[in-house]
Amino acid sequence: MEYQSRGIDSNQHDVHQDIAKVVRRHLNSEFLKPIASHSHDVFAAVDARVQAWQGPIVLDSCCGVGESTLQLAQRHPDALVIGVDKSAHRLAKTASYGEVSARCVLVRADLNDFWRQALTAKWQISHHYILYPNPWPKAKHLQRRWHGGPLFPAIIALGGQLELRSNWRIYLAEFAAALEIAGYASELNKLPAEIAPITPFERKYQATEQVLWQLQSNLC
């Protein structure tokens, strides 16, 4: 029987009251954690592909099993699409969702290192997708969310057309608030119920009739 996803269970019912304080602190400080030695080798191999590519670069962060990476390669037929996830187990399942073309690069990496390395390498990203990230729904976990953590400035600096999706509206409303603090406008919309799923999460949320939300922002 296919797993059925439940809705978000949280003790937080609106945008976190500390979002402005937390975001400003990260925007005004530098994340100094050293990049792991193994991350350098992983990134170097991907960077070689990027530097040799003559065309748009699309980044699919937290790509999971890579279904979204394959779908995004179809959506962006002239782009090199890079799917990044920290789980080798999840990435090993990508081929079951379709053919992995030469324009798809699947990478097992820690995004805390990968994003900073991409900035150092001066990648020019046309689109950046973060689809259904773990929302860390407890109020005390604000700083574990991407917009509440020290890597939020890196997400902004990577630029491109940013798109996030979630089944928890508050997560995206909070991200929108963080973007506004950083000086960027965004749009938060409800996705059509009949939209074709591009991730297993999206498929499971639709099966349980959960509302899906999309946040878009131009960081160029």
C-alpha positions in Angstrom: 0.0 0.0 0.0 1.4 3.4 -0.9 2.3 5.7 2.0 -0.3 8.4 2.5 1.1 11.8 3.7 -0.4 13.5 6.7 -0.8 17.3 7.0 1.6 19.5 9.0 1.2 19.2 12.7 2.6 22.4 14.3 2.3 24.5 17.4 3.0 27.5 15.2 0.0 29.2 13.6 1.5 32.2 11.8 4.8 33.6 10.7 7.3 33.2 13.5 7.6 36.3 15.7 11.4 36.1 15.6 11.8 35.9 11.8 13.0 39.5 11.3 15.6 39.3 14.1 16.9 35.9 13.0 17.1 36.8 9.3 18.8 40.2 9.9 21.4 38.5 12.1 22.3 36.0 9.3 22.3 38.7 6.7 24.8 40.8 8.7 27.2 37.9 9.6 29.4 35.5 7.7 29.0 31.7 8.0 32.5 30.5 8.9 32.0 26.8 9.2 34.8 25.1 7.2 33.8 23.2 4.1 34.4 19.5 4.6 37.3 18.0 2.7 35.2 15.5 0.8 33.0 18.3 -0.4 35.8 19.8 -2.4 36.2 16.6 -4.5 32.5 16.2 -5.1 32.0 19.8 -6.1 35.1 19.9 -8.4 33.6 17.1 -10.6 30.3 19.0 -10.9 32.0 22.3 -11.5 34.0 20.9 -14.4 30.7 20.1 -16.1 29.3 23.5 -15.3 32.3 25.4 -16.6 32.2 23.3 -19.9 28.5 23.9 -20.4 27.4 26.6 -22.8 23.9 27.3 -21.7 21.6 27.9 -18.7 22.2 26.2 -15.3 19.3 25.0 -13.3 19.8 23.9 -9.6 17.4 21.4 -8.0 18.3 21.5 -4.3 17.0 18.8 -2.0 16.1 16.8 -5.1 15.4 13.5 -3.1 15.0 10.6 -5.6 15.6 12.9 -8.5 12.2 12.7 -10.1 12.0 16.5 -10.1 15.4 16.8 -11.7 14.3 14.7 -14.6 11.0 16.7 -14.9 12.9 20.0 -14.8 15.2 18.8 -17.6 12.1 18.5 -19.7 10.9 21.9 -18.6 14.2 23.5 -19.4 15.4 21.7 -22.6 18.4 24.0 -23.1 19.7 23.8 -19.6 22.1 21.7 -17.5 20.0 20.6 -14.6 21.9 19.7 -11.3 20.0 17.8 -8.7 21.6 17.8 -5.2 20.7 15.6 -2.2 22.5 14.4 0.8 21.2 10.8 0.6 22.8 8.3 -1.7 19.9 5.9 -1.0 17.4 8.4 -2.4 19.6 9.3 -5.4 20.0 5.6 -6.3 16.3 5.5 -7.1 16.4 8.2 -9.8 16.5 5.8 -12.8 13.2 4.3 -11.8 11.5 7.6 -12.6 12.9 7.9 -16.2 15.9 8.2 -18.3 18.8 10.2 -16.8 19.9 12.3 -19.8 23.3 13.9 -20.4 21.8 17.2 -19.3 21.1 15.8 -15.8 23.8 15.8 -13.1 22.8 14.1 -9.8 25.1 14.8 -6.9 25.3 13.5 -3.4 26.4 16.6 -1.4 25.8 18.7 1.7 24.1 21.9 0.5 25.6 23.8 3.4 28.9 23.3 1.6 27.7 23.0 -2.0 25.9 26.4 -2.2 29.0 28.2 -0.8 31.2 26.5 -3.3 28.9 27.4 -6.2 29.1 31.0 -5.1 32.9 30.9 -4.9 33.0 29.3 -8.4 30.7 32.2 -9.6 28.0 29.9 -11.1 25.3 31.8 -13.0 22.1 30.0 -12.2 19.0 30.7 -14.3 16.6 28.8 -12.0 16.8 27.5 -8.5 14.2 25.0 -7.2 13.8 23.9 -3.6 10.7 21.6 -3.7 9.0 20.5 -0.5 11.8 21.1 1.9 11.5 19.7 5.4 9.6 22.5 7.2 10.7 21.7 10.7 7.2 22.6 11.9 7.9 23.1 15.7 8.2 26.8 16.5 11.5 26.2 18.4 13.0 24.9 15.1 12.9 28.2 13.2 16.6 28.3 12.7 16.6 24.8 11.1 14.5 26.1 8.2 16.5 27.4 5.2 15.2 31.0 5.6 16.0 30.9 9.4 19.5 29.5 9.0 22.9 30.8 8.2 22.7 29.7 4.6 19.8 32.0 3.7 22.2 34.7 2.4 23.8 32.0 0.1 20.4 31.1 -1.4 19.9 34.8 -2.2 23.4 35.3 -3.6 23.0 32.3 -6.0 20.4 34.4 -7.8 18.2 33.2 -10.6 14.4 32.5 -10.6 13.7 30.9 -7.2 10.8 28.5 -6.7 9.8 26.7 -3.5 6.9 24.5 -2.9 5.3 23.2 0.3 2.2 21.8 1.8 2.6 24.2 4.7 1.7 27.8 3.8 3.4 29.2 6.9 6.7 27.9 5.8 6.5 29.8 2.5 5.0 32.9 4.0 7.9 33.0 6.4 10.3 32.6 3.5 8.6 35.4 1.7 9.0 37.6 4.8 12.7 36.7 4.9 13.1 37.7 1.3 11.3 41.0 1.9 13.7 41.7 4.7 16.6 41.1 2.3 15.0 43.4 -0.3 13.3 40.9 -2.7 9.7 40.7 -3.7 8.0 37.3 -4.1 4.7 35.8 -5.0 2.9 33.1 -2.9 0.2 31.2 -4.7 -1.9 28.1 -4.3 -1.1 25.4 -6.9 -4.0 24.0 -9.0 -5.3 20.8 -7.5 -5.0 19.1 -10.8 -1.3 20.0 -11.5 0.8 17.2 -12.7 3.1 16.1 -9.8 6.9 16.4 -10.3 7.9 14.9 -7.0 6.8 11.9 -4.9 5.9 14.3 -2.1 3.6 16.2 -4.5 1.9 13.0 -5.5 1.4 12.0 -1.9 0.0 15.4 -0.9 -2.4 15.3 -3.8 -3.6 11.8 -2.8 -4.6 13.1 0.6 -6.1 16.3 -0.9 -3.7 18.7 0.8 -3.4 22.2 -0.6 0.0 22.8 -2.3 1.7 26.2 -2.3 4.3 27.8 -4.5 6.6 30.7 -3.8 8.4 32.4 -6.6 11.0 35.2 -6.5 13.3 36.8 -9.1 16.7 37.0 -7.4 18.5 38.1 -10.6 
